């Protein structure tokens, strides 16, 4: 099996592929060359199955293979880096490599569009509630169909917060919902749900008291357990309803003392 670096190098050295790439760039009309380069690099990452951390050809190699100037390659890579798809390290031993796209990075990009449209935080909250219900329902459906990774099923086991710090409790609670999104088995939905959850948690949790009380922790644990039981039973309707009810209650709990922030505009991160 070829290594990631070998796959990247073979793609760069393939004369047929290089010719097709040059023709694709030459045929571009009404689009900046740098954007075309960005699209082709993103496509090659998918075509070659490159994992996060895989080394990409240097700017000089890309310029040669694409038949464009290094400035266009550099700008194209910056476009991809801004979207969280590549990482460009400067200096000796640096260069472009594949990044790991995350819901948080996608959420930061989404926040730019929300701010431009003067969207209020209340709409983000509403979207989060509905998306968490959807992912729980999809996860239950996957269980009912027997199409779930056993490791993900184990991730829905009972939670132990006895010795957890405040930060650990929050991370464990967010991790429960992340497991449900993975179980849903639909990447576009999971990515959108993760992005919205990032926008919500990044802002809302900052308005909660510094420490979560035992009562609050117990309530979250009980609700997560109910959702888990419904999902593991393959009960789609109950999983959705319980997840929505849980999110509504958590929003009330987190924003109860600061209800006016729902009218704040979403700001670009």
C-alpha positions as CSV (number, residue, x, y, z in Angstrom):
1,X,0.0,0.0,0.0
2,X,1.3,3.5,-0.9
3,X,2.0,6.0,1.8
4,X,0.2,9.3,1.9
5,X,3.4,11.1,0.7
6,X,3.7,8.6,-2.2
7,X,0.1,9.2,-3.2
8,X,0.6,13.0,-3.2
9,X,3.9,12.6,-5.2
10,X,2.5,10.2,-7.8
11,X,-0.4,12.6,-8.4
12,X,2.0,15.4,-9.0
13,X,4.2,13.3,-11.3
14,X,1.3,11.9,-13.4
15,X,1.7,13.6,-16.9
16,X,-1.8,12.7,-17.9
17,X,-3.3,14.1,-14.8
18,X,-1.1,17.2,-15.1
19,X,-2.3,17.8,-18.6
20,X,-5.9,17.5,-17.5
21,X,-5.3,19.9,-14.7
22,X,-3.7,22.4,-16.9
23,X,-6.6,22.2,-19.4
24,X,-9.0,22.6,-16.5
25,X,-7.3,25.8,-15.4
26,X,-7.0,27.1,-19.0
27,X,-10.7,26.5,-19.5
28,X,-11.7,28.5,-16.5
29,X,-13.6,31.5,-17.4
30,X,-14.8,34.3,-15.1
31,X,-13.0,32.7,-12.1
32,X,-9.7,33.7,-10.4
33,X,-6.9,31.3,-11.1
34,X,-6.2,31.0,-7.4
35,X,-9.8,29.8,-6.8
36,X,-9.5,27.2,-9.5
37,X,-6.2,26.0,-7.9
38,X,-7.9,25.8,-4.6
39,X,-10.7,23.7,-6.0
40,X,-8.3,21.3,-7.8
41,X,-6.2,20.9,-4.7
42,X,-9.3,20.1,-2.6
43,X,-10.4,17.6,-5.3
44,X,-7.0,15.9,-5.3
45,X,-7.1,15.4,-1.6
46,X,-10.4,13.6,-1.9
47,X,-9.3,11.6,-5.1
48,X,-6.1,10.4,-3.5
49,X,-7.7,9.7,-0.1
50,X,-5.2,11.8,1.8
51,X,-5.6,11.8,5.6
52,X,-5.1,14.8,7.9
53,X,-1.4,15.4,8.2
54,X,-0.5,14.1,4.7
55,X,2.1,16.3,2.9
56,X,1.0,18.1,-0.2
57,X,3.4,19.1,-3.1
58,X,5.2,22.4,-2.5
59,X,4.1,25.7,-3.9
60,X,6.8,25.5,-6.5
61,X,5.7,21.9,-7.5
62,X,2.1,23.0,-7.7
63,X,2.9,26.0,-9.8
64,X,4.9,23.8,-12.2
65,X,2.2,21.1,-12.4
66,X,-0.7,23.6,-12.8
67,X,1.2,25.8,-15.1
68,X,0.4,28.9,-13.1
69,X,2.4,31.4,-11.0
70,X,3.4,30.7,-7.4
71,X,1.4,33.8,-6.3
72,X,-1.8,32.1,-7.6
73,X,-0.9,28.8,-5.8
74,X,-0.1,30.7,-2.6
75,X,-3.5,32.5,-2.7
76,X,-5.3,29.3,-3.5
77,X,-3.7,27.6,-0.5
78,X,-4.7,30.6,1.7
79,X,-8.3,30.1,0.6
80,X,-8.1,26.5,1.7
81,X,-6.4,27.3,4.9
82,X,-9.0,29.8,5.8
83,X,-11.6,27.1,5.4
84,X,-9.7,24.7,7.6
85,X,-8.9,22.3,4.7
86,X,-5.1,22.7,4.6
87,X,-2.3,23.9,6.9
88,X,0.6,25.9,5.6
89,X,3.7,25.9,7.7
90,X,6.4,28.4,7.1
91,X,10.2,28.0,7.3
92,X,12.5,25.0,6.9
93,X,10.6,21.7,6.6
94,X,7.4,23.6,6.2
95,X,4.9,23.6,3.4
96,X,1.3,22.7,2.8
97,X,-0.4,19.6,4.3
98,X,-3.9,18.3,4.7
99,X,-5.7,19.6,7.7
100,X,-8.5,17.9,9.6
101,X,-11.8,19.7,8.9
102,X,-14.0,20.1,12.0
103,X,-17.4,21.3,12.8
104,X,-15.8,24.1,14.8
105,X,-14.0,25.4,11.7
106,X,-17.1,25.1,9.6
107,X,-19.1,26.9,12.4
108,X,-16.6,29.8,12.3
109,X,-17.1,30.1,8.6
110,X,-20.8,29.9,9.0
111,X,-20.7,32.8,11.6
112,X,-19.5,35.1,8.8
113,X,-22.6,34.5,6.8
114,X,-24.9,34.8,9.8
115,X,-23.3,38.1,10.8
116,X,-23.6,39.4,7.2
117,X,-27.3,38.6,7.3
118,X,-27.8,40.1,10.8
119,X,-28.9,36.8,12.3
120,X,-29.7,36.7,16.0
121,X,-28.5,34.1,18.4
122,X,-32.1,33.0,19.0
123,X,-32.1,31.4,15.5
124,X,-28.9,29.5,16.2
125,X,-30.5,28.2,19.4
126,X,-33.6,27.1,17.5
127,X,-31.5,25.4,14.9
128,X,-29.4,23.6,17.5
129,X,-32.4,22.2,19.2
130,X,-33.9,20.8,16.0
131,X,-30.6,19.4,14.7
132,X,-29.9,17.6,17.9
133,X,-33.3,16.0,17.7
134,X,-32.7,15.0,14.1
135,X,-29.3,13.4,14.8
136,X,-30.7,11.5,17.7
137,X,-33.5,10.2,15.5
138,X,-31.1,9.2,12.7
139,X,-28.9,7.4,15.3
140,X,-31.9,5.4,16.6
141,X,-32.8,4.5,13.0
142,X,-29.2,3.2,12.4
143,X,-29.4,1.1,15.5
144,X,-32.8,-0.3,14.4
145,X,-31.2,-1.2,11.1
146,X,-28.2,-2.8,12.8
147,X,-25.8,-0.4,11.1
148,X,-23.8,1.2,13.9
149,X,-20.2,0.8,14.9
150,X,-20.1,-1.1,18.3
151,X,-17.5,1.5,19.6
152,X,-20.1,4.2,19.1
153,X,-22.7,2.2,21.0
154,X,-20.4,1.9,23.9
155,X,-19.9,5.7,23.9
156,X,-23.5,6.1,25.0
157,X,-22.9,4.1,28.2
158,X,-23.5,5.6,31.7
159,X,-21.6,8.8,32.4
160,X,-19.5,9.1,35.6
161,X,-18.9,12.8,36.6
162,X,-18.1,12.2,40.3
163,X,-14.5,13.3,40.1
164,X,-14.8,15.4,36.9
165,X,-13.8,19.0,36.9
166,X,-16.1,21.6,35.5
167,X,-14.3,21.6,32.2
168,X,-14.2,17.8,32.1
169,X,-18.0,17.7,32.7
170,X,-18.7,20.1,29.9
171,X,-16.4,18.1,27.5
172,X,-18.0,14.8,28.4
173,X,-21.5,16.3,27.9
174,X,-20.6,17.7,24.5
175,X,-19.0,14.4,23.7
176,X,-22.3,12.6,24.2
177,X,-23.9,14.7,21.5
178,X,-20.9,14.3,19.2
179,X,-21.3,10.5,19.5
180,X,-25.0,10.8,18.5
181,X,-23.9,12.8,15.4
182,X,-21.4,10.2,14.4
183,X,-24.0,7.4,14.9
184,X,-26.4,9.3,12.6
185,X,-24.3,8.2,9.7
186,X,-24.8,11.3,7.6
187,X,-21.7,13.4,7.3
188,X,-23.4,16.6,5.9
189,X,-26.0,16.5,8.7
190,X,-23.3,15.7,11.3
191,X,-21.1,18.6,10.1
192,X,-23.9,21.1,10.1
193,X,-25.0,19.9,13.6
194,X,-21.5,20.2,14.9
195,X,-21.0,23.6,13.4
196,X,-24.3,24.9,15.0
197,X,-23.4,23.2,18.3
198,X,-20.0,25.0,18.3
199,X,-21.7,28.4,17.7
200,X,-24.1,27.7,20.5
201,X,-21.7,26.3,23.1
202,X,-18.9,28.8,22.4
203,X,-21.2,31.6,23.3
204,X,-23.8,30.1,25.7
205,X,-21.5,28.3,28.1
206,X,-19.6,31.5,28.7
207,X,-22.8,32.9,30.4
208,X,-23.2,30.0,32.8
209,X,-22.0,30.1,36.3
210,X,-18.3,29.0,36.7
211,X,-19.3,25.7,38.3
212,X,-22.1,23.3,37.4
213,X,-24.1,22.2,40.4
214,X,-24.7,18.6,41.4
215,X,-28.4,19.1,40.5
216,X,-27.5,20.3,37.0
217,X,-25.0,17.5,36.5
218,X,-27.6,15.0,37.7
219,X,-30.2,16.4,35.4
220,X,-27.9,16.2,32.4
221,X,-26.9,12.6,33.2
222,X,-30.5,11.5,33.6
223,X,-31.6,13.1,30.3
224,X,-28.6,11.7,28.4
225,X,-29.4,8.3,29.8
226,X,-33.0,8.5,28.6
227,X,-31.9,9.6,25.2
228,X,-29.3,6.7,25.1
229,X,-31.9,4.1,26.0
230,X,-34.2,5.3,23.3
231,X,-31.4,5.3,20.7
232,X,-30.1,1.9,21.7
233,X,-33.7,0.6,21.5
234,X,-34.0,1.9,18.0
235,X,-37.0,4.1,19.0
236,X,-36.7,6.9,16.5
237,X,-39.7,9.0,17.8
238,X,-38.7,8.9,21.4
239,X,-35.1,9.6,20.6
240,X,-36.0,12.7,18.7
241,X,-38.5,14.0,21.3
242,X,-36.2,13.3,24.3
243,X,-33.2,15.0,22.5
244,X,-35.3,18.1,21.7
245,X,-36.7,18.3,25.2
246,X,-33.2,17.9,26.7
247,X,-31.9,20.7,24.5
248,X,-34.8,23.0,25.4
249,X,-34.2,22.5,29.1
250,X,-30.4,22.9,28.8
251,X,-30.9,26.2,26.9
252,X,-33.2,27.4,29.7
253,X,-30.6,26.3,32.3
254,X,-27.7,27.9,30.5
255,X,-29.3,31.1,29.4
256,X,-31.9,31.4,32.2
257,X,-30.0,34.3,33.9
258,X,-29.0,35.9,30.6
259,X,-32.1,35.6,28.3
260,X,-31.3,38.8,26.4
261,X,-28.3,37.3,24.6
262,X,-30.7,35.5,22.3
263,X,-31.3,38.8,20.7
264,X,-27.6,39.5,20.2
265,X,-26.3,39.3,16.6
266,X,-24.1,36.4,15.7
267,X,-20.6,37.7,15.2
268,X,-18.0,36.3,12.9
269,X,-15.3,34.5,14.8
